[in-house]
Amino acid sequence: MDTQALGIELDPKVAERIVEHECGCHVYTGATTVDGYARAYVDGKTRLLHRYMWEKANGQSFPAKHVWGHLTPVVGGPCLHRN
């Protein structure tokens, strides 16, 4: 994936595993946890990809006590589009 399009400089091993889905979403095709969260080996350790991406986009560490609201269910595939 061309990370310039995202405006974020990603580890090349992460970037090569992000593909554009037919609906326009960017989908990570690498490893996942048992719970289905994307994970990657970055900066010498295994990271949850949503945290890594947040840190890259915001230029700071992921907040330790941050609570994510999962408002959109995954519907029939890897994208997070609402019905």
N, C-alpha and C positions, 0 to 999 in steps of 0.2 A: 504494500500500500504506500502511496505517496503521502508521507506524513506532513508535508508542506500544506496539503489541502486541509488538514485538520488544524494547522497552526500550532502543532505540538511536536517537539523533537522526542521521538521514542527510541528505545533500544531497538536496533535492527531486527533482532530475533522476534520481538513482539510485533513490529510493523509488518514483517513478512507473513504473519499469521492472521492479519486483518484483511478481510475481503469485503467488497461491496455486494450486498445481497440484491436480488432483483427488485426489491421494493425501495432500495436506496439506503437501507441501514448498513452500518459497518459492523460486521460480525467477526468475532474472534474464533478461529478454527483450531486453536491449540488446546492444551490440557485444561481439564476442569476438576473441581473438587467433587466429592460424593454428592454434595448438595447442588451441583450444577454451576457453581461460580467459576468464572474463568480464572486461571492462575498461570503464572509464568516465573521462570527463574531469572531475576533481574537484580543487578547490583549485589551479587553474591548470596542471594537468598530467594526462597520461593515467596512470591507476593500474590495477593489477590488483585486481579487486574483492575477492578473498579477503583480500588484505593490508589494503585499506581497511576492510573489515568487521571484521577482527581488531583493528585499531587503534581503531575506534569502540567495540567491545565491551570492550576492555581499557584504554582511556584512555592508551595509550602507543604509541610507534613500534614497528613490526614488527621483531622481532630480525633483524639483518643475517645472522646465520649459522644461522638456524632451518631445520631440515630437516623437511619435511612428509612424513608417512607416508600415502600414498594406499592405504588398506586396502580401500575399497569401490569396486568398478568401477561405471561408469555402465552401467546395464542398460536398453537399449531406450528411452532418452529422457533428459530433463534432470534426473531425480531420482537420488539416491544411495541408493536402497533396495536392500537385499540380497535375493537370491532366497530 
